[in-house]
Amino acid sequence: MTDRPRPLVAGNWKMNGLKSSARILGDLQIGYTPGLRSKVDLLVCPPATLIQNFAVLAIGSRIAIGGQDCHAAESGAYTGDISAEMLADMGASYVIVGHSERRTYHREKDADVRAKAEAAHRAGLIAIVCVGESREEREAGKTLAVVRRQLRGSVPEAATAADLVIAYEPVWAIGTGLTPTPSDVAEVHALIRDELRRIVGRADQTKVRILYGGSVKPSNAKELLAVPNVDGALVGGASLVAADFLAIAGAYLV
Ligand code: PEP
């Protein structure tokens, strides 16, 4: 593809990290050399408790900071929740929505994910909308149908190439060490690219970044990131180790 978007390697820290974890961000800042910066964007999504501190620490480093979830409403009686406006106010520029752990443990449906992505856009954030099939769905040959249904239900109709990232994360690959074959990844990413034509239009469909997520490690990053229509990675476990996260991004150096 000639007009590939600039790649993005994003770290999802999940419910990990304390104030002392700022040293990991410090190591990332040191390792995000001009050479790497010229090739790939970096994003760190720590727990909400660390966003404000990380956003301040990251100023000048070009490492973006994001949230892992947001509520659909701007404010109100939603005890324990965090709005997209609050994330933006703390210095976040991205938010992950529809992660499979939210879909599973919090029973979030496509409509909930779409409402959260709309909230992200209302607050000026880039929404990383996660989709992906379960093991049962893959074994039943339903992967493409599931991903298509999730995309159509979860992505706001008004989304643009500037405020949308899609992350394909097969649920069975998250945190398991298992990954799909490159040709399986290519098949799903091609479907997502095709669906994007309906969402953002033919002219912009190639500008939206489509990340692969699920057990990305330094040892498999090069192979997965070379797959057509893979414009970066959403990294869970390996993003908590600065050297590993940088090594994954480093796949773009060659
Ligand atoms: C994730 O949680 O988004 C993820 C991809 O996790 P891991 O890299 O640990 O599989």
Residues whose N, C-alpha, C, O or C-beta is under 5 A from the ligand:
A	BS01	PEP	N12 A173 I174 G175 T176 G213 G214 S215 V216 L234 V235 G236 G237 A238
